[in-house]
Amino acid sequence: MAPTTPLLTPYKMGNFNLSHRVVLAPMTRNRSYDNMPQPHAILYYSQRATDGGLLITEATGVSDTAQGYPETPGIWTKEQVEAWKPIVNGVHKKGGIFFCQIWHVGRVSNHGFQPNGDAPLSSTDKGITPGLDGVDWSPPRRLRVDEIPALINDFRLAARNAIDAGFDGIEIHGANGYIIEQFLKDGVNDRTDRYGGTLENRCRLALEIVEAVANEIGGDKVGIRLSPFGNYMESGDSNPGALGVYMANALNKYGILYLHLIEPRMMDPQTPYTTLPMRKAFKGTFISSSGYTKDDGNKAVGEENAADLIAFGRLFLANPDLPKRFELGADLNKYDRATFYTQDPVVGYTDYPFLEV
Ligand SMILES: Cc1cc2nc3c(=O)[nH]c(=O)nc-3n(C[C@H](O)[C@H](O)[C@H](O)COP(=O)(O)O)c2cc1C
């Protein structure tokens, strides 16, 4: 018998029968003009779809205050829902399973992206250091406690809209320094009310969003992405190990489908942390991501049992037929960083070549 390739073995994720474990990681591509999903995304996502493969969309805004980067898609209007439908359809035609990553950037924004030029919203009124990553971040406005239900409701409605657009489920973006992390992490959250201070209070918003979304569409269609070990956009935490395990345990209460982690070594190859305690604590499917090669991925889902699925970002961006290349042991196309976030509907987007077989 030929040796099995763990990444290419089937896996049952809740009600979904996956034929392999190579997941498309969520990636912002800045080609959704005026926050509208565009027809060129039909080709982009369907190129990366396989029968029984899981795809996660780019981060998709839950409201008109959710944006902080140019030309990112939304899912809060009827028009956006309609525009997503043919994209979802394209993935389904190839047998793919498609989750929409729903997102609010919080303070990772500036006046120019906000309605009426208002201040971006956050857990805090402390801004990101101006000039970080070459962007003129605006000082945010701290959400009042009585405004938080509306933010939760935006996530709930976005999840409902995603289901109406035909998506199989949603991923709550609770990673990478955006609004949910701005509440989770003590390096940002300086509140003294029930949404700040203790670990329990800092996790309250994330869990209230999970609960609202799971009640709306069913926990069996809900995943969440977390990066407790990251420091992206100045969102560090003094005890990320405790934060991660607290969240993993708390999430079990809502019966959600998956927990998707960004590996700590992505930020620091010397890190003392691992995601194993979270993997152990969480009862659903565990997706690991960031910095993976084919070999690392095979080890993680194989002998190490560190994850059920591996999400690939840049390798999948540059190799639309990544699972096939893994199967054949083929060379990989190199990704071109220069076109990650440009607005061309083809270049660096749908023009990466497939294997010629
Ligand atoms: C172009 C680009 C856009 C990204 N956009 C998002 C995003 O919208 N949401 C998200 O959670 N992560 C985003 N990420 C992070 C990726 O999902 C992934 O964690 C990261 O690329 C590391 O994984 P890799 O080593 O497999 O590329 C993005 C990464 C890249 C390269």
PDBQT file of the ligand as one rigid body, heavy atoms in Angstrom, charges set to zero:
ROOT
HETATM    1  C1  LIG A 401      -2.836  38.648   1.340  1.00  0.00    +0.000 C 
HETATM    2  C2  LIG A 401      -3.249  38.207   2.719  1.00  0.00    +0.000 A 
HETATM    3  C3  LIG A 401      -4.458  38.604   3.235  1.00  0.00    +0.000 A 
HETATM    4  C4  LIG A 401      -4.885  38.152   4.487  1.00  0.00    +0.000 A 
HETATM    5  N1  LIG A 401      -6.130  38.489   4.944  1.00  0.00    +0.000 NA
HETATM    6  C5  LIG A 401      -6.651  37.889   6.051  1.00  0.00    +0.000 A 
HETATM    7  C6  LIG A 401      -8.024  38.024   6.379  1.00  0.00    +0.000 A 
HETATM    8  O1  LIG A 401      -8.798  38.679   5.678  1.00  0.00    +0.000 OA
HETATM    9  N2  LIG A 401      -8.465  37.394   7.494  1.00  0.00    +0.000 N 
HETATM   10  C7  LIG A 401      -7.639  36.647   8.288  1.00  0.00    +0.000 A 
HETATM   11  O2  LIG A 401      -8.087  36.095   9.297  1.00  0.00    +0.000 OA
HETATM   12  N3  LIG A 401      -6.332  36.475   7.968  1.00  0.00    +0.000 NA
HETATM   13  C8  LIG A 401      -5.843  37.053   6.857  1.00  0.00    +0.000 A 
HETATM   14  N4  LIG A 401      -4.541  36.809   6.485  1.00  0.00    +0.000 N 
HETATM   15  C9  LIG A 401      -3.751  35.852   7.253  1.00  0.00    +0.000 C 
HETATM   16  C10 LIG A 401      -3.828  34.455   6.618  1.00  0.00    +0.000 C 
HETATM   17  O3  LIG A 401      -5.117  33.889   6.761  1.00  0.00    +0.000 OA
HETATM   18  C11 LIG A 401      -2.792  33.512   7.236  1.00  0.00    +0.000 C 
HETATM   19  O4  LIG A 401      -3.013  33.440   8.622  1.00  0.00    +0.000 OA
HETATM   20  C12 LIG A 401      -1.374  34.011   6.955  1.00  0.00    +0.000 C 
HETATM   21  O5  LIG A 401      -1.199  34.234   5.564  1.00  0.00    +0.000 OA
HETATM   22  C13 LIG A 401      -0.320  33.017   7.397  1.00  0.00    +0.000 C 
HETATM   23  O6  LIG A 401      -0.549  31.757   6.799  1.00  0.00    +0.000 OA
HETATM   24  P1  LIG A 401       0.374  31.236   5.575  1.00  0.00    +0.000 P 
HETATM   25  O7  LIG A 401       1.758  31.120   6.132  1.00  0.00    +0.000 OA
HETATM   26  O8  LIG A 401      -0.236  29.899   5.200  1.00  0.00    +0.000 OA
HETATM   27  O9  LIG A 401       0.294  32.261   4.493  1.00  0.00    +0.000 OA
HETATM   28  C14 LIG A 401      -4.062  37.299   5.255  1.00  0.00    +0.000 A 
HETATM   29  C15 LIG A 401      -2.805  36.948   4.737  1.00  0.00    +0.000 A 
HETATM   30  C16 LIG A 401      -2.406  37.367   3.490  1.00  0.00    +0.000 A 
HETATM   31  C17 LIG A 401      -1.088  36.910   2.953  1.00  0.00    +0.000 C 
ENDROOT
TORSDOF 0
